[in-house]
Amino acid sequence: MREIIQDALDRHLRVAEELAASFTERIEAVAGTLLECYRSGGKVLVMGNGGSAADAQHFAAELVGRYARERAALPAIALTTDTSILTAVANDYGYNDVFRRQVEAHTKPGDVVVGISTSGNSENVCRALETAHARGATTIALGGGDGGRMKALADLSLIVPVKETARVQEAHITIIHILCDLVERSMAAHDAR
């Protein structure tokens, strides 16, 4: 068991080292986009399936609540949480449209729509990103591997360059925490003025 544990931790560290070596500017650009959205009165919508759904909810919760410091609440919606909408749309239109319909209902120009998918090929996330783009929102992909279809549909991408789902998800939550910290620091400073 110790070998398995050490191997998992070693793989995690290698991904973290990759993020530290080459993701700083990309994360900064995404944080800047989120701040621009909030400063212009927009909102953030986040979506994903499975573990990525949990990450979407975590991201939205940190923005609406707080990450580490007091500041005004920030508008963010996890499109993964309303079971009545999810089941109605899945039943009436199909599961591939569960996020697309919500983006169509809630998105306006200036908003940011974030798709999270470890493969980058989740059809429901890709359709929603297409709709978000058509509605004038900025689209962000948080993916893994080569980014899949989602990468081409996003204005900005943070693609963790590994295929192992667990390592991608670990990197995603680290990236989400960094983004929340950057946004919160700036917004808290703005609130203090």
Beta strands, then each sheet from edge to edge (+ up, - down):
strand 1: 44-47
strand 2: 76-78
strand 3: 112-117
strand 4: 138-144
strand 5: 156-160
sheet 1: 2+ 1+ 3+ 4+ 5+
end
